[in-house]
């Protein structure tokens, strides 16, 4: 038998010997192929890129901005994210995340504008960052904004409504909620103590509506001799439209505790706990005020800080 030419082998045994690793300590399972030996798996689904019907009604151009907005009164919520999936013109699915962090809980609207890849919007989902139990104390919206015209103008709203849990604000479909429908958010409100001889007053903040569940405060009368007759007033900020008074007065040196709530009757007990009925209103708009009006109030009389429980809806 002659010598085999270079690059070939005389028999199978010779081929096996040539292909065996020279270092017997090498584990074949730990073998890592070189770059030229790696075979990349092709995409399972290939999308046609020409002459096809749009998969959704939303398309993001390369010069568009995505605007994520939040209006928040919930101290537990500090950040939100929009998780977006796009079908790009070359038939690829592209995942993007828009993050809005450091959200205040004072009712100020905060927003971030982000430029994403061009393509059809397959889906978008809003989630809160961190372990947050959310209530109807915050709203969020995602808008497509056209940038060529200064200033940028909103073009399409993907969603706008209360964020309650992951999944309740998503696209598709487009969703724009009425924020004053359904239940509101029960929240407590502290009203600072006024100065001596000054009436108590609280206004509904901008961007919200309130339904008063209850309000409580005390009036401590000075030693000045006079009868103090307390009434609760509600106004639109300029004009009174509701007044209800306590059934009795307090005298010098006495302290009366006053509760203002719907579905109560005007009454007082033996230790000067007064109830005063609130108006039968669905809600009070922003700017409306609740205040005391005390006939016979003396310069040394002192109202305490007030505490309210309200059902709140966001209008921002």
Secondary structure, 3 states (H helix, E strand, C coil): CCCCCCCCCCCHHHHHHHHCCCCCCCCHHHCCCCHHHCCCCCCCCCCCCCCCCCCCCCEECCCEEEEEEEEECCCCCCEEEEEEEEECCCCCEEEEEEEEECCCCCCCEEEEEECCCCEEEEEEEEEECCCCCCCCCEEEEEEEEECCCCCCEEEEEEEEEECCCCCCCEECCCEECCCCCCCCEEEEEEECCCCCCCCCEEECCCCEEEEEEEEEEEEECCCCCCCEEEEEEEECCCCEEEEEECCCCECCCCEEEEEEECCCCCEECCCCEEEEECCCCCCECCCCEEEEEEECCCCCCEECCEEEEEEEEECC
